[in-house]
Amino acid sequence: MFEKQDYSTPSLDNSRLSLRADCESCFGLCCVSLPFAASVDFAMDKDAGKPCQNLREEFRCGVHDSLRERGFRGCTVYDCFGAGQQVSQFTYNGRDWRQAPESAKQMFEVFPIMRQLHELLWYLSEALALQPAQALHDSIREALGETQRLTRLRPASLMNLDVAAHRANVNSLLMQTSELVREDARRRHKGPLKQRKGLGRGVDLIGANLKGADLRYANLRGAYLIAADLRGADLRVCDLIGADFRDTDLRGADLTSCLFLTQFQLNAAKGNADTKLPPSFARPDHWSA
């Protein structure tokens, strides 16, 4: 049997409060900064830096309640990890791009950089709450503090930031964390473990039939799980950082103690009331009952 372990600390939810999108405090940055192309996710083309036709003067979406019905499924999936309000209220001191059009272009370019930093804060906050990785906690705290410092840089400094290099350094810590936590879980496991073939970092599982699969302790970092069938699968203590969950069927799956999950991934997937989620995540509105 699987010996249930609580790998997180009660402080994790609180440490992530600022990493949740607060659209009321944002200047509609994702609706302007990001480009999209007409597809199954978007009903039209839009260039980067151009306001979406549905964006109102007060920076709210005019069709928010019917995005999926109108062909804007991609908008319901997106999550900025709180970068929108950080850029709007801190980096630009609450002065929006309509009030200060001379800063608009720079603001729209700063936003994706800030989103990357906030995503790293999300992962590092989780890593710091994972007790089996305690040997790395000092290094994780240092990386967390440095990432937080970077989010407070002024716009020009953010524009010159080598985000890729910083991500690489953080990613090394996250990989070490994952190995420690998954190895600890394997040691605590009671009973035989099934051998899983064909799994690993970046594996192509597009459309794969993994219904009811035992994926505990697996490394699925960056895996392509697009339209895969994971109904009833066990994903506890499975590393899911960067895994592509577009249209992945998670109905009845158990993700209660998976590693490095994001709301963005859940929003892109299909699920239902039987999908077991970690306590800090919201069940997407479009999931079935």
Disulfide bonds with the S-S distance in Angstrom:
none
